Amino acid sequence: MTGRILRLDEMRVVKVARVFSAIVERLGNYNGIIHCFKASGDGIELAFAKQGDLKRYIEKNTEPHQSLKTEWILSLIDTLSYVHSRKVFVDEIALRNTLVSDEELKLADFGQSVLLSMDADVDTVCEEDLTAKIEILHFGWIIYSIAVWRVHEYYFFTLDPPQWPSQGLPPLEGLFCGSIIRKCWSGQYVNIGALYKDARGLLAK
């Protein structure tokens, strides 16, 4: 997570960073987002996720059953769908910014997020070089990491100029959610709603 984290007690931490109060206010409290107790000029008071971030969790814990992986993937898609519906781009969609709390996944870092106009068309808008398709591209790597239970990280803007991945992609054959990952990586989903519909049809059986 961006910013400095201070532990208050067993339930709360304070993130000392530039406060994007408009983003916090717009998103409000949602099950798939780490709970925010309050935001002020001193920082953002958040719930403490005892199990840490998803990157370290995957590195340290035994691979779970496919049913839990499926539950996590669907819950994250639902959360990103909610965030986009509130006209916010996350930007840093990454394992390190996804927390594990009581066996549930929570998006946690909106320090680099982009607040869109409420009348923006999330499907087509490009703000600070971000688009819905780029968000979904990043999200595809989280899905892949959960599916294969290995840490894989990718950020579109690392390369100069940025470019879509086309070579050296890991194999997806035989992977239970390979078809939706492939579409995430190739920009075939116009919005998160299309991904959600596909994922529900494939995984929620």
Long-range contacts (C-beta under 8 A, 24 or more apart in sequence): 1-53, 1-96, 1-97, 1-108, 1-109, 1-111, 2-92, 2-109, 2-111, 2-112, 3-43, 3-111, 6-43, 7-48, 8-45, 8-48, 9-48, 10-48, 11-47, 11-48, 12-37, 12-45, 12-46, 12-47, 12-48, 13-45, 13-46, 13-47, 13-48, 14-42, 14-43, 14-44, 14-45, 14-46, 15-43, 15-44, 15-46, 15-111, 16-42, 16-43, 17-43, 17-44, 17-111, 18-111, 19-43, 19-44, 20-110, 20-111, 20-113, 20-115, 22-115, 23-88, 23-110, 23-113, 23-115, 24-110, 26-86, 26-87, 26-88, 26-115, 27-83, 27-86, 27-88, 27-110, 30-79, 30-82, 31-75, 31-79, 31-104, 32-75, 32-76, 32-78, 32-79, 32-82, 32-104, 32-105, 32-106, 32-107, 33-79, 33-82, 33-83, 33-106, 33-107, 33-108, 34-99, 34-101, 34-106, 34-107, 34-108, 46-108, 47-101, 49-99, 49-100, 49-101, 49-106, 49-108, 50-101, 50-102, 51-99, 51-100, 51-101, 51-102, 51-103, 52-99, 52-100, 53-95, 53-96, 53-97, 53-98, 53-99, 53-100, 53-108, 54-95, 54-96, 54-98, 54-99, 54-100, 54-105, 54-142, 54-145, 54-146, 55-94, 55-95, 55-96, 55-151, 55-153, 57-100, 58-95, 58-145, 58-146, 58-149, 58-150, 58-151, 59-151, 63-149, 64-149, 66-176, 68-103, 69-146, 69-147, 69-149, 69-176, 70-176, 70-177, 70-203, 70-204, 72-105, 72-146, 73-143, 73-146, 73-147, 73-177, 73-199, 73-203, 74-199, 74-200, 74-203, 74-204, 75-104, 75-105, 76-105, 76-107, 76-139, 76-142, 76-143, 77-139, 77-192, 77-195, 77-196, 77-199, 78-196, 79-105, 79-106, 79-107, 80-107, 80-135, 80-139, 80-192, 81-192, 81-193, 81-196, 83-107, 84-122, 84-132, 84-135, 84-191, 84-192, 85-122, 87-115, 87-116, 87-117, 87-118, 87-120, 87-122, 88-113, 88-114, 88-115, 88-116, 89-113, 89-114, 89-116, 89-127, 89-128, 89-130, 89-132, 89-135, 90-135, 91-128, 91-130, 91-135, 92-155, 93-135, 93-138, 93-139, 93-142, 94-138, 94-142, 94-153, 94-155, 95-142, 95-145, 95-151, 95-153, 98-142, 122-191, 123-190, 123-191, 129-157, 129-162, 132-190, 132-191, 132-192, 133-187, 133-189, 133-190, 135-192, 136-184, 136-187, 136-189, 136-191, 136-192, 136-195, 137-164, 137-165, 137-184, 137-185, 137-187, 139-184, 139-192, 139-195, 140-180, 140-181, 140-183, 140-184, 140-185, 143-177, 143-180, 143-181, 143-184, 144-170, 144-172, 144-181, 147-175, 147-176, 147-177, 147-178, 147-181, 148-175, 176-203, 177-202, 177-203
